[in-house]
Amino acid sequence: MKFVDEAFIDIAAGDGGNGCVSFRHEKYKEFGGPNGGDGGRGGHVFAVADPNLNTLVDFRYARRHEAKRGEHGMGSDMFGAAGADITLKMPVGTILSDAETGEVLYELLKPGEVVTIAKGGDGGFGNMRFKSAINRAPRQKTPGWPGERKSLKLELKVLADVGLLGMPNAGKSTFIAAVSNARPKIADYPFTTLHPNLGVVRVGPEQSFVVADIPGLIEGASEGAGLGHQFLRHLQRTRLLLHIVDLAPFDDAVDPVAQAKAIVGELKKYDSALFKKPRWLVLNKLDMLAPDERAARVVDFVKRFKWKGPVFEISALTREGCEPLVRAIYAHVQAEQVAAQAPAAAIDPRFPDAVPTDSAAKL
């Protein structure tokens, strides 16, 4: 199935039904009085986060979505039926924004989450609503209100704990296949990965995290080189980035340090917040190096790259070094989750500039 992570749709909620003008016609009752009912409300348009979907391809070709209008009111005090609602299923992680202004309207972040994206119009009043002591035979009615109409941009950002960065053929797909249940396409040519892949990594019973692999970046991606850098949006919700580097390129003229710096530069151009996320360096393909050459190659790379963060040495093909890396990732993700769920320390309103302390938090 073709991967689509952006789509534009037009939605229209149903219009409300019109009110009715009617009077009772009963034998021996010359003035039966009004009995025109109200119109029914129009159908709403809902969006639901479906965990079984991972692409917006359903909305690429079906752009117009309309709910039914409400039925008109009828005589004999009968109200019109409400219009049928429609529910649009979207992948978890979908952002719905106004197509014209770009304003973000809704985000579907939890499986099963439902939001009302367009409300149906209310039904109009029938003439029975206008009966009074001085107006015994009203002939007024009101039309139904129109339903909401919107043009929306749908944007999918996959939900993952860890994101993989790297040049084409750095070994990202091999790594995610080695540590998770994902089975991406793996080949010996650039840009094998054409769309993001998600994999669940099992560390132990009820212990897991999700990894996202995106197509490789090259220098100039911000100007459209290669596949561009639009897939970086799928890393914006991750807690950790793994920068995977091919430490043993086939071409001796290729400098891994220059490639790594190009990736960092493209990351910074795309989004400063993404650039500031925790990032670990993963030196891959050590199985391609002689045992006595590995240490010197790693030290030389780290020194020239001027890297001061965590460094992991692995071979995704043989899975050497993958288990310690996976356990370190899980510990980091768990710590991030605990920190995110911790309640904020209380601040005394009398001293808003004061730094909260443990004692203040207890108060």
C-alpha positions in Angstrom: 0.0 0.0 0.0 1.3 3.4 -1.0 2.5 5.5 2.0 0.9 9.0 2.2 1.6 11.3 5.1 -0.1 14.4 3.8 -3.5 15.0 2.3 -6.1 17.8 1.9 -9.8 17.2 2.4 -13.1 19.2 2.3 -15.7 18.3 4.9 -19.3 19.5 5.3 -21.6 18.8 8.2 -25.3 18.4 7.4 -27.7 21.3 7.3 -30.5 21.4 9.8 -34.0 20.6 8.6 -36.6 23.4 8.1 -39.5 23.9 10.6 -43.0 23.1 9.4 -46.2 25.2 9.4 -49.2 23.0 10.0 -52.6 23.1 11.8 -54.7 20.4 13.3 -57.7 19.4 11.2 -60.0 17.4 13.5 -63.7 16.9 13.3 -65.7 19.3 15.5 -62.6 21.4 16.2 -62.7 24.5 14.0 -59.6 26.0 15.6 -57.3 23.0 16.1 -54.2 25.1 16.7 -50.6 24.8 15.3 -48.9 21.4 15.2 -45.9 22.0 12.9 -42.8 20.2 14.2 -39.1 21.3 14.3 -36.6 20.2 11.7 -33.9 17.7 12.7 -30.2 18.7 13.2 -27.7 18.0 10.5 -25.2 15.2 10.8 -21.8 15.8 12.5 -18.4 14.8 11.1 -16.1 13.0 13.5 -12.5 11.9 13.3 -11.3 8.9 15.2 -7.7 7.7 15.8 -7.5 4.1 14.4 -4.3 2.2 15.5 -4.7 -0.2 12.6 -4.0 2.6 10.1 -0.5 3.9 9.3 -1.1 6.1 6.2 -3.4 8.8 4.9 -3.7 7.1 1.5 -7.5 6.8 1.9 -7.8 10.6 1.8 -5.6 11.2 -1.1 -8.3 10.5 -3.7 -11.5 10.8 -1.6 -11.3 14.5 -0.8 -15.0 15.4 -0.2 -16.8 14.1 2.9 -20.4 15.2 3.6 -22.8 14.3 6.4 -26.5 14.0 5.7 -28.9 17.0 6.4 -31.7 16.8 8.9 -35.2 16.0 7.9 -37.8 18.8 7.7 -40.4 19.1 10.4 -43.9 17.7 9.8 -47.4 18.1 11.0 -49.0 16.3 13.9 -46.3 17.5 16.2 -43.7 15.4 14.4 -40.1 16.5 14.5 -37.7 15.7 11.6 -35.1 13.0 12.2 -31.4 14.0 12.7 -29.1 13.6 9.8 -26.7 10.6 9.9 -23.2 11.4 11.3 -20.0 10.2 9.5 -16.8 9.1 11.1 -13.4 9.4 9.4 -10.8 6.9 10.5 -7.3 8.4 10.6 -3.9 7.1 11.8 -2.8 7.8 15.4 -0.5 10.9 15.2 -2.6 12.8 12.6 -2.6 16.6 12.8 -5.7 18.4 11.4 -5.1 22.0 10.5 -6.9 24.7 8.5 -5.8 24.5 4.9 -5.9 28.2 4.4 -4.4 29.7 7.6 -2.3 26.7 8.7 -3.8 26.9 12.3 -3.7 23.5 14.0 -7.2 22.5 15.0 -6.9 19.0 16.3 -4.3 16.3 17.1 -5.1 12.6 17.3 -2.5 11.3 19.8 -4.3 8.4 21.5 -5.8 5.2 20.0 -9.6 5.5 19.9 -9.5 9.3 20.5 -12.6 10.9 18.8 -12.9 14.6 18.0 -15.8 16.5 16.4 -14.3 18.3 13.4 -17.6 19.7 12.0 -20.9 20.3 13.7 -24.2 19.8 12.0 -26.6 22.7 11.9 -29.6 22.9 14.3 -33.0 22.3 13.0 -35.5 25.2 12.4 -38.5 25.8 14.6 -42.0 24.8 13.5 -45.0 27.0 14.0 -46.0 25.2 17.2 -43.1 27.0 18.9 -44.6 30.4 18.2 -48.0 29.8 19.8 -48.9 32.3 22.5 -51.9 33.8 24.2 -52.0 36.6 21.6 -51.0 34.5 18.6 -53.2 31.5 18.6 -52.6 30.6 14.9 -48.9 31.4 14.1 -47.7 30.9 10.6 -44.0 31.5 11.4 -41.3 29.0 11.0 -37.5 29.2 10.7 -35.2 27.4 8.3 -32.5 25.0 9.5 -29.1 26.3 10.3 -26.2 25.4 7.9 -23.7 22.9 9.0 -20.0 23.7 9.3 -17.8 23.5 6.3 -14.0 23.3 6.4 -11.0 22.7 4.2 -8.5 20.7 6.2 -4.9 19.7 5.8 -4.0 16.3 7.2 -0.5 15.7 8.3 0.8 12.4 9.8 3.6 12.4 12.3 4.3 8.8 13.4 4.4 8.2 17.2 7.7 6.6 18.2 10.1 6.7 21.2 13.3 6.5 19.1 14.1 7.9 15.7 16.9 6.8 13.4 19.1 9.3 11.4 21.7 8.6 8.9 22.9 8.6 5.3 21.5 6.2 2.8 23.0 2.7 3.3 24.2 3.6 6.8 22.5 0.4 8.0 19.3 1.9 9.6 17.0 -0.7 8.0 19.3 -3.5 9.0 19.4 -2.2 12.6 15.6 -1.9 13.0 15.2 -5.4 11.5 17.8 -6.8 13.9 16.3 -5.3 17.1 12.5 -5.2 16.3 9.7 -6.9 14.6 9.9 -4.6 11.5 10.9 -6.1 8.2 11.9 -3.2 5.9 13.3 -3.6 2.5 17.1 -4.0 2.6 19.3 -3.8 -0.4 22.9 -2.7 -1.4 21.8 0.5 -3.2 20.9 4.0 -1.8 17.4 5.1 -0.8 16.1 1.5 -0.3 13.8 3.0 2.4 11.2 5.1 0.7 8.8 5.7 3.6 9.0 5.5 7.4 9.0 2.1 9.1 7.9 1.5 12.6 9.3 -1.4 14.8 8.4 -2.5 18.3 11.5 -3.5 20.3 10.9 -6.1 23.0 13.3 -5.7 25.9 11.4 -8.1 28.3 7.9 -9.0 29.5 5.8 -5.8 29.2 9.0 -3.9 28.4 9.2 -2.3 24.9 9.6 0.8 22.9 8.9 1.9 19.3 11.6 2.8 16.8 11.0 4.8 13.6 13.2 4.5 10.6 13.0 7.2 7.9 14.6 7.5 4.4 18.2 8.5 4.5 19.3 12.1 4.3 22.1 13.5 2.1 23.7 16.9 2.0 21.4 19.4 0.4 18.2 17.7 1.4 16.8 21.0 2.5 17.1 22.1 -1.1 15.4 19.0 -2.4 18.4 16.7 -2.9 17.7 13.0 -2.6 14.3 12.5 -1.1 14.4 15.8 0.6 14.0 16.2 4.4 10.2 16.2 4.7 10.3 12.8 6.4 12.1 14.4 9.4 8.6 15.4 10.6 8.2 11.8 11.8 11.0 12.3 14.3 9.6 15.4 16.0 7.7 13.4 18.6 10.5 11.0 19.5 12.3 11.1 22.8 15.7 10.1 21.5 17.5 10.2 18.1 20.1 7.6 17.1 22.6 9.0 14.5 23.8 5.8 12.7 27.1 6.2 10.8 28.7 3.8 8.4 32.2 3.5 9.8 33.4 1.3 6.9 32.2 2.8 3.6 33.1 0.8 0.4 34.5 3.9 -1.3 37.7 5.0 0.4 37.1 8.6 -0.9 34.0 8.9 1.3 34.6 10.5 4.7 32.2 9.3 7.4 32.9 12.5 9.5 31.9 14.7 6.6 28.7 12.7 6.1 27.9 12.9 9.8 28.4 16.6 9.8 26.1 17.0 6.8 23.3 15.1 8.6 23.7 17.4 11.6 23.6 20.4 9.4 20.4 19.3 7.6 18.8 18.5 11.0 19.6 22.0 12.2 18.2 23.6 9.1 14.9 21.7 9.3 14.0 22.3 13.0 16.0 23.8 15.9 13.8 21.9 18.4 14.5 18.6 16.7 18.2 19.5 16.6 18.2 20.0 20.4 16.7 16.5 21.1 18.9 14.0 22.9 21.0 12.4 20.2 23.3 9.3 20.5 26.1 8.3 18.1 25.9 4.7 16.8 28.9 3.6 14.8 27.8 0.7 12.6 29.4 -1.9 10.3 32.3 -2.8 12.6 32.1 -6.3 11.2 33.7 -4.8 8.0 36.8 -3.8 10.0 39.7 -5.9 11.2 39.6 -6.3 15.0 42.9 -4.5 15.5 41.6 -1.5 13.4 38.3 -0.9 15.1 39.5 1.0 18.1 41.7 3.3 16.1 38.9 4.0 13.6 36.4 4.8 16.4 38.8 7.1 18.3 39.7 8.9 15.1 36.1 9.5 14.1 35.0 10.7 17.6 38.0 13.1 17.7 37.5 14.6 14.3 33.7 14.8 14.7 34.2 16.5 18.1 31.5 14.4 19.7 31.0 14.5 23.4 27.8 12.6 23.8 27.2 8.8 24.2 28.9 6.6 21.6 27.9 3.0 20.8 29.8 0.6 18.5 27.7 -2.1 16.8 27.3 -4.3 13.8 23.6 -4.4 12.8 24.3 -7.3 10.5 25.8 -9.6 13.1 23.9 -7.9 16.0 27.2 -7.3 17.8 26.7 -4.6 20.4 22.9 -4.3 19.7 21.7 -5.7 23.0 23.6 -3.2 25.3 22.4 -0.4 23.0 18.7 -1.6 23.3 18.9 -1.8 27.0 20.4 1.7 27.3 17.7 3.1 25.0 14.9 1.5 27.1 16.4 3.0 30.3 16.5 6.4 28.7 12.9 6.2 27.4 11.6 5.1 30.8 13.4 7.9 32.5 11.9 10.4 30.0 8.4 9.0 30.6 8.8 9.3 34.4 10.1 12.8 34.1 7.2 13.8 31.8 4.6 12.3 34.3 6.1 13.9 37.4 3.9 16.7 38.8 5.3 20.2 38.6 6.6 21.7 41.8 4.3 24.2 43.5 5.2 27.9 43.3 4.3 30.3 46.1 2.2 33.0 44.5 3.8 35.6 46.8 7.2 34.8 45.3 6.7 34.0 41.6 10.4 34.3 40.8 11.5 31.9 43.4 13.0 28.5 42.4 10.6 25.7 43.7 12.1 23.4 46.3 11.1 20.0 47.6 9.6 21.6 50.7 7.6 24.0 48.5 6.4 21.2 46.4 5.1 19.4 49.4 3.1 22.4 50.4 
